[in-house]
C-alpha cells in the first residue's frame, strides 16, 4: 500500500487549488457585463479550444526540453497573465488576447501533473495503486470546485462586482505556483525529445488515417459529440439562473440588489451540480450492471442529453426558468454518467497499443466540434435568444447523432 507522505498531500493540495477558479460560475455573465455579444462569446470559446489544440504538441516539446515541473509552473504564469487581462481589460480584442493565454495555459498544464504523479508512484514502487492514488487527488479537485462555487458567490455578493472574482482567483494560482516549485527535483522527468517528435508525427498520421476511415470517424465523432456539446453549452446555465433569480424572488433576498440575488442562486446551483456530478461519475458502473452493453448506453445517453437540452431551452423560451435550470443540471449529470462509459467503449474499439492515438484523435475531433458548436450557439443566441438557440442546436445535433450511432461489434 502507498504511504500518505508529504508529496501525497502536495498532489492533493494542487488539485484543490487548481479548481479554485472563482470566475467559472460567472464567466458568461462577466462577459455580458463587459458588453460582449453572445456571438463574440462564441468566438472566445472557439479561440480557447483551437489555441489549446494547437499548443498541445509544442507544450509537450517544452516539457521535454525544460522538464514537466517548469512547464507546469509556466502554465500558471500564463493563467495569471490571463486573469490580470480579464480583470483590468475592456473590450472584445483584449479578452481574445486573454483567452489565448488561457488556452495556452491549458495546453501546458493538461496531463503534466498526472504524468508526474505516475512517475512518482513508479519510483516509489506504488504503481499498482495508481487508480486509488489518483482518485484521492481527483476527489480534492472536486472538493475545490464545490467550495469554489460558494466562495465565488460570496465574493460577488459582498463586492457586487463580477470583475473582482478574477483578482481573487489569482491568489490560489500564486499559491499553486509556489506549491509546484516545492516538488522534489527528481520528480521532474520527461521523455526523450527524439521519441516525442516521432510521437507527434504519428499522432497526425493516425489522425488523418482515422478521419479518412468513415466507420472510425463515425465512432469517434459520436464519442466526442456530447463532450463538445457540454463544453460549448455548460456556461449558458448562467443566463438561465439569472432569469430564474429575477422570476423567483426569495423573501430573505428581497432587500439585496439584483446582482446579489443572482449570485446567491448561482452559488447554490453550482454547488448542487458539483455534488450531483461527483455522485454520477461514481455510479456510471451501475448502468453497465443493469445492461451490459456499452454501445447501447453510449447512444442512449447522448440522445438523452440532447433531448434534455431541447427541453431546457424550450422551458427558458416559455418563461419557465426553474424547469430550464433543472433540465440543464440533468445535462451535467448525463454527461458525467456517459464519460467513463465512452472511455471504456473507446478502449474496446482501439487496440491497447494504439489507444493513446485514439484518444488523441478524439481530442482533435472534440476541439473542432466544440469550436463549431460555440460559434453557432453564440450567433443564434444573439438572433433568437438563449433559450431558442439551445433548442435549435440541440435538435440539429440530435438528428446528427441518429446518423452516428455506434454498434456493439
C-alpha positions as CSV (number, residue, x, y, z in Angstrom):
1,X,0.0,0.0,0.0
2,X,1.2,3.5,-0.7
3,X,2.1,5.9,2.1
4,X,0.4,9.3,2.5
5,X,3.7,11.3,2.7
6,X,4.3,15.0,2.2
7,X,4.2,14.7,-1.6
8,X,0.8,12.9,-1.4
9,X,-0.7,16.0,0.3
10,X,1.1,18.3,-2.2
11,X,-0.6,16.5,-5.0
12,X,-4.0,16.7,-3.2
13,X,-3.5,20.4,-2.5
14,X,-2.5,21.0,-6.1
15,X,-5.8,19.6,-7.3
16,X,-7.7,21.7,-4.7
17,X,-6.0,25.0,-5.6
18,X,-6.3,24.3,-9.3
19,X,-10.0,24.1,-9.2
20,X,-10.5,27.4,-7.2
21,X,-11.5,29.1,-10.4
22,X,-13.9,31.6,-8.9
23,X,-14.7,33.1,-12.3
24,X,-16.2,30.0,-13.8
25,X,-19.8,30.2,-12.4
26,X,-19.9,33.8,-13.7
27,X,-17.9,33.7,-16.9
28,X,-20.7,34.5,-19.4
29,X,-22.4,36.9,-17.0
30,X,-19.0,38.7,-16.6
31,X,-18.5,38.9,-20.4
32,X,-22.1,40.2,-20.9
33,X,-21.5,42.7,-18.1
34,X,-18.4,43.9,-20.1
35,X,-20.6,44.4,-23.1
36,X,-19.8,41.4,-25.3
37,X,-22.5,39.9,-27.5
38,X,-23.2,36.1,-27.5
39,X,-21.5,35.9,-30.9
40,X,-18.3,37.4,-29.5
41,X,-18.5,35.0,-26.6
42,X,-18.8,32.1,-29.0
43,X,-15.7,33.3,-30.8
44,X,-13.8,33.4,-27.5
45,X,-14.8,29.8,-26.7
46,X,-13.7,28.7,-30.1
47,X,-10.4,30.5,-29.8
48,X,-9.7,28.9,-26.5
49,X,-10.3,25.4,-27.9
50,X,-8.3,25.9,-31.0
51,X,-5.4,27.5,-29.1
52,X,-5.2,24.6,-26.6
53,X,-5.2,22.2,-29.5
54,X,-2.5,24.0,-31.5
55,X,-0.2,24.2,-28.5
56,X,-0.7,20.6,-27.4
57,X,2.4,19.3,-29.2
58,X,4.6,22.4,-28.6
59,X,3.8,22.2,-24.9
60,X,5.0,18.6,-24.9
61,X,8.2,19.5,-26.6
62,X,8.8,22.2,-24.0
63,X,8.2,19.7,-21.2
64,X,10.9,17.5,-22.8
65,X,13.3,20.4,-23.0
66,X,13.0,22.0,-19.6
67,X,11.0,19.4,-17.6
68,X,7.5,18.8,-16.5
69,X,7.8,20.8,-13.3
70,X,9.0,24.0,-15.1
71,X,6.4,23.5,-17.8
72,X,3.6,23.3,-15.2
73,X,4.9,26.4,-13.5
74,X,5.0,28.2,-16.9
75,X,1.3,27.3,-17.4
76,X,0.5,29.0,-14.1
77,X,2.3,32.2,-15.2
78,X,0.1,32.1,-18.4
79,X,-3.1,31.6,-16.3
80,X,-2.2,34.5,-14.0
81,X,-1.5,36.7,-17.0
82,X,-4.9,35.8,-18.5
83,X,-6.7,36.6,-15.2
84,X,-5.0,40.0,-15.0
85,X,-6.1,40.9,-18.5
86,X,-9.7,39.9,-17.8
87,X,-9.6,41.8,-14.5
88,X,-8.3,45.1,-15.9
89,X,-9.1,44.8,-19.6
90,X,-12.1,46.0,-21.5
91,X,-13.4,45.0,-24.9
92,X,-13.5,42.0,-27.2
93,X,-10.0,42.2,-28.6
94,X,-8.3,42.3,-25.2
95,X,-10.4,39.5,-23.9
96,X,-9.5,37.5,-27.1
97,X,-5.9,38.1,-26.1
98,X,-6.6,36.9,-22.6
99,X,-8.4,33.7,-23.8
100,X,-5.5,32.8,-26.0
101,X,-3.2,33.0,-22.9
102,X,-5.7,30.8,-21.1
103,X,-5.8,28.2,-23.9
104,X,-2.0,28.1,-24.0
105,X,-2.0,27.6,-20.2
106,X,-4.4,24.7,-20.6
107,X,-2.1,23.1,-23.1
108,X,0.9,23.3,-20.9
109,X,-0.9,22.1,-17.8
110,X,-3.0,19.3,-19.3
111,X,-1.8,15.9,-18.2
112,X,1.5,17.2,-16.8
113,X,0.7,16.8,-13.1
114,X,-0.8,13.4,-13.8
115,X,2.4,12.3,-15.5
116,X,4.4,13.4,-12.5
117,X,2.1,11.5,-10.2
118,X,2.5,8.3,-12.2
119,X,6.3,8.8,-12.3
120,X,6.3,9.4,-8.6
121,X,4.4,6.1,-8.0
122,X,6.7,4.2,-10.3
123,X,9.8,5.4,-8.5
124,X,8.2,4.6,-5.1
125,X,7.0,1.1,-6.3
126,X,3.4,2.0,-5.8
127,X,2.2,1.7,-9.5
128,X,-0.4,-0.9,-8.6
129,X,-2.2,1.7,-6.6
130,X,-2.3,4.4,-9.2
131,X,-6.1,4.3,-9.7
132,X,-6.8,4.7,-5.9
133,X,-4.0,7.3,-5.5
134,X,-5.1,9.4,-8.5
135,X,-8.7,9.0,-7.3
136,X,-7.8,10.6,-4.0
137,X,-6.1,13.6,-5.6
138,X,-9.0,14.0,-8.0
139,X,-11.5,14.0,-5.2
140,X,-9.7,17.0,-3.8
141,X,-10.1,18.7,-7.2
142,X,-13.9,18.1,-7.0
143,X,-14.0,19.4,-3.5
144,X,-12.2,22.5,-4.7
145,X,-14.8,23.0,-7.4
146,X,-17.7,22.7,-4.9
147,X,-16.1,25.1,-2.5
148,X,-15.1,27.5,-5.3
149,X,-18.7,28.0,-6.3
150,X,-19.7,29.0,-2.8
151,X,-16.6,31.3,-2.3
152,X,-17.2,32.9,-5.7
153,X,-20.8,33.6,-4.8
154,X,-19.7,35.2,-1.6
155,X,-17.1,37.4,-3.3
156,X,-19.6,38.7,-5.9
157,X,-22.3,39.1,-3.2
158,X,-20.0,41.2,-1.0
159,X,-18.4,43.2,-3.7
160,X,-21.4,43.4,-6.1
161,X,-18.9,43.3,-8.9
162,X,-18.1,40.4,-11.3
163,X,-14.6,41.8,-12.0
164,X,-13.3,41.1,-8.5
165,X,-13.5,37.3,-8.9
166,X,-10.6,37.3,-11.4
167,X,-8.4,39.2,-8.9
168,X,-9.3,36.7,-6.1
169,X,-8.6,33.7,-8.5
170,X,-5.0,34.9,-8.8
171,X,-4.4,34.2,-5.1
172,X,-4.8,30.3,-5.3
173,X,-2.9,30.3,-8.5
174,X,0.1,32.1,-7.0
175,X,0.0,29.6,-4.1
176,X,-0.2,26.8,-6.6
177,X,2.8,28.2,-8.5
178,X,4.9,28.0,-5.3
179,X,3.5,24.6,-4.4
180,X,4.7,23.2,-7.7
181,X,8.1,24.8,-7.2
182,X,8.3,22.9,-3.9
183,X,8.0,19.5,-5.8
184,X,11.3,17.5,-5.5
185,X,13.6,17.9,-8.4
186,X,13.8,14.2,-9.2
187,X,10.1,14.0,-10.0
188,X,10.6,16.4,-12.9
189,X,11.1,13.9,-15.7
190,X,10.2,14.0,-19.3
191,X,10.7,11.7,-22.3
192,X,13.4,12.0,-25.0
193,X,12.8,14.7,-27.5
194,X,13.5,12.5,-30.4
195,X,10.8,10.0,-29.4
196,X,8.4,12.9,-28.7
197,X,8.9,14.2,-32.3
198,X,8.2,10.8,-33.6
199,X,5.1,10.6,-31.5
200,X,3.9,14.0,-32.8
201,X,4.3,12.8,-36.4
202,X,2.5,9.6,-35.5
203,X,-0.4,11.4,-33.9
204,X,-1.0,13.5,-37.1
205,X,-0.6,10.5,-39.4
206,X,-3.1,8.4,-37.4
207,X,-5.5,11.3,-37.1
208,X,-5.5,11.6,-40.9
209,X,-5.9,7.8,-41.3
210,X,-8.8,7.9,-38.9
211,X,-10.7,10.8,-40.4
212,X,-10.4,9.1,-43.8
213,X,-11.9,5.9,-42.4
214,X,-15.6,6.6,-42.3
215,X,-16.5,4.0,-39.7
216,X,-13.8,5.0,-37.3
217,X,-14.7,8.7,-37.9
218,X,-18.3,8.0,-37.1
219,X,-17.4,6.2,-33.8
220,X,-15.0,8.9,-32.7
221,X,-17.4,11.7,-33.6
222,X,-20.2,10.0,-31.6
223,X,-17.9,9.7,-28.6
224,X,-16.8,13.3,-28.9
225,X,-20.2,14.9,-29.6
226,X,-21.6,15.0,-26.0
227,X,-18.3,16.3,-24.6
228,X,-18.2,19.0,-27.2
229,X,-21.9,19.9,-26.7
230,X,-21.4,20.0,-22.9
231,X,-18.3,22.1,-23.1
232,X,-19.8,24.6,-25.5
233,X,-23.1,24.8,-23.7
234,X,-22.4,24.4,-20.0
235,X,-21.8,28.1,-19.1
236,X,-25.1,29.0,-20.7
237,X,-26.8,27.9,-17.5
238,X,-25.6,31.2,-16.1
239,X,-28.1,33.4,-18.0
240,X,-30.8,30.8,-17.2
241,X,-30.0,31.1,-13.5
242,X,-30.2,34.9,-13.9
243,X,-33.6,34.5,-15.5
244,X,-34.7,32.3,-12.6
245,X,-33.3,34.7,-9.9
246,X,-35.4,37.5,-11.3
247,X,-38.6,35.4,-11.7
248,X,-38.4,33.6,-8.4
249,X,-37.6,36.1,-5.7
250,X,-36.9,34.8,-2.2
251,X,-38.2,36.8,0.8
252,X,-34.9,36.7,2.5
253,X,-33.3,38.2,-0.6
254,X,-35.8,41.0,-1.1
255,X,-33.5,43.7,0.3
256,X,-30.4,43.0,-1.8
257,X,-29.5,44.0,-5.3
258,X,-30.4,42.0,-8.4
259,X,-26.7,41.1,-8.9
260,X,-26.5,39.8,-5.3
261,X,-29.7,37.8,-5.8
262,X,-28.4,36.2,-9.0
263,X,-25.1,35.5,-7.2
264,X,-26.8,33.5,-4.4
265,X,-28.7,31.4,-6.9
266,X,-25.5,30.7,-8.9
267,X,-23.7,29.6,-5.7
268,X,-26.5,27.2,-4.7
269,X,-27.0,25.8,-8.2
270,X,-23.3,25.2,-9.0
271,X,-22.7,23.7,-5.6
272,X,-25.5,21.2,-6.1
273,X,-24.3,20.5,-9.7
274,X,-20.8,19.5,-8.5
275,X,-22.2,17.3,-5.8
276,X,-24.5,15.5,-8.3
277,X,-21.9,15.1,-11.0
278,X,-19.4,13.6,-8.5
279,X,-22.1,11.2,-7.5
280,X,-23.0,10.4,-11.1
281,X,-19.3,9.7,-12.1
282,X,-19.1,7.1,-9.3
283,X,-22.4,5.5,-10.3
284,X,-21.8,5.0,-14.0
285,X,-20.9,1.4,-13.5
286,X,-24.4,0.7,-12.2
287,X,-25.8,1.3,-15.7
288,X,-23.5,-1.4,-17.1
289,X,-24.6,-3.8,-14.4
290,X,-28.2,-3.1,-15.4
291,X,-27.5,-3.7,-19.1
292,X,-24.1,-4.9,-20.1
293,X,-23.9,-3.1,-23.5
294,X,-21.6,-0.2,-23.8
295,X,-22.8,0.8,-27.3
296,X,-26.4,1.0,-26.0
297,X,-25.5,3.4,-23.2
298,X,-23.2,5.5,-25.5
299,X,-26.0,6.0,-27.9
300,X,-28.9,6.4,-25.4
301,X,-27.1,8.8,-23.0
302,X,-26.1,11.0,-26.0
303,X,-29.6,11.3,-27.3
304,X,-31.0,11.7,-23.7
305,X,-28.7,14.7,-23.1
306,X,-29.7,16.4,-26.4
307,X,-33.4,15.9,-25.7
308,X,-32.9,17.3,-22.2
309,X,-31.1,20.2,-23.8
310,X,-34.0,20.9,-26.1
311,X,-36.4,20.8,-23.1
312,X,-34.2,23.2,-21.1
313,X,-34.1,25.7,-24.0
314,X,-37.8,25.4,-24.6
315,X,-38.7,26.0,-20.9
316,X,-36.4,29.0,-20.9
317,X,-38.2,30.4,-24.0
318,X,-41.6,29.8,-22.4
319,X,-40.6,31.7,-19.3
320,X,-40.2,28.7,-17.0
321,X,-36.6,29.3,-15.8
322,X,-36.8,26.9,-12.8
323,X,-37.5,24.0,-15.1
324,X,-34.9,25.2,-17.6
325,X,-32.3,25.2,-14.9
326,X,-33.4,21.7,-13.6
327,X,-33.1,20.3,-17.1
328,X,-29.7,21.9,-17.6
329,X,-28.5,20.3,-14.4
330,X,-29.5,17.0,-15.8
331,X,-27.3,17.6,-18.8
332,X,-24.3,17.8,-16.5
333,X,-25.4,14.5,-14.8
334,X,-25.9,12.6,-18.0
335,X,-22.5,13.9,-19.3
336,X,-20.7,12.6,-16.2
337,X,-22.6,9.2,-16.5
338,X,-21.5,8.8,-20.1
339,X,-17.9,9.9,-19.9
340,X,-16.5,6.8,-18.2
341,X,-18.6,4.6,-20.4
342,X,-17.3,6.4,-23.5
343,X,-13.7,5.8,-22.4
344,X,-14.4,2.1,-21.9
345,X,-16.0,1.9,-25.3
346,X,-13.1,3.7,-26.9
347,X,-10.8,1.2,-25.2
348,X,-12.8,-1.6,-26.7
349,X,-12.7,-0.4,-30.3
350,X,-9.0,0.6,-30.3
351,X,-6.3,-1.9,-29.5
352,X,-4.3,-1.2,-26.4
353,X,-1.2,-0.3,-28.3
354,X,-3.0,2.4,-30.3
355,X,-5.4,3.5,-27.6
356,X,-3.4,6.7,-26.9
357,X,-3.6,7.6,-30.5
358,X,-7.3,7.0,-30.5
359,X,-7.7,9.4,-27.5
360,X,-5.6,12.0,-29.3
361,X,-7.6,11.7,-32.4
362,X,-10.8,12.0,-30.4
363,X,-9.4,15.2,-28.8
364,X,-8.8,16.7,-32.2
365,X,-12.4,16.0,-33.3
366,X,-13.8,17.3,-30.0
367,X,-11.9,20.5,-30.4
368,X,-13.3,21.1,-33.9
369,X,-16.8,20.2,-32.7
370,X,-16.6,22.4,-29.6
371,X,-15.4,25.4,-31.7
372,X,-18.2,24.9,-34.3
373,X,-20.9,24.5,-31.7
374,X,-19.7,27.5,-29.7
375,X,-19.8,29.8,-32.8
376,X,-23.2,28.6,-33.9
377,X,-24.7,28.8,-30.4
378,X,-23.4,32.3,-29.8
379,X,-24.7,33.6,-33.1
380,X,-28.1,32.0,-32.6
381,X,-28.3,33.4,-29.0
382,X,-28.0,36.9,-30.4
383,X,-30.5,36.2,-33.2
384,X,-33.3,34.4,-31.3
385,X,-32.4,34.4,-27.6
386,X,-30.5,31.9,-25.4
387,X,-33.5,29.5,-25.0
388,X,-34.3,29.0,-28.7
389,X,-30.6,28.9,-29.6
390,X,-30.2,25.9,-27.2
391,X,-33.3,24.3,-28.7
392,X,-32.1,24.6,-32.3
393,X,-28.5,23.5,-31.6
394,X,-29.7,20.5,-29.6
395,X,-32.2,19.5,-32.2
396,X,-29.6,19.7,-35.0
397,X,-27.2,17.6,-33.0
398,X,-29.9,15.1,-32.1
399,X,-30.6,14.5,-35.8
400,X,-26.8,14.1,-36.4
401,X,-26.5,11.7,-33.5
402,X,-29.0,9.4,-35.2
403,X,-26.6,9.1,-38.1
404,X,-23.6,8.5,-35.8
405,X,-25.0,5.6,-33.8
406,X,-22.3,3.1,-32.7
407,X,-22.8,-0.6,-32.6
408,X,-21.8,-3.4,-30.2
409,X,-19.3,-5.0,-32.5
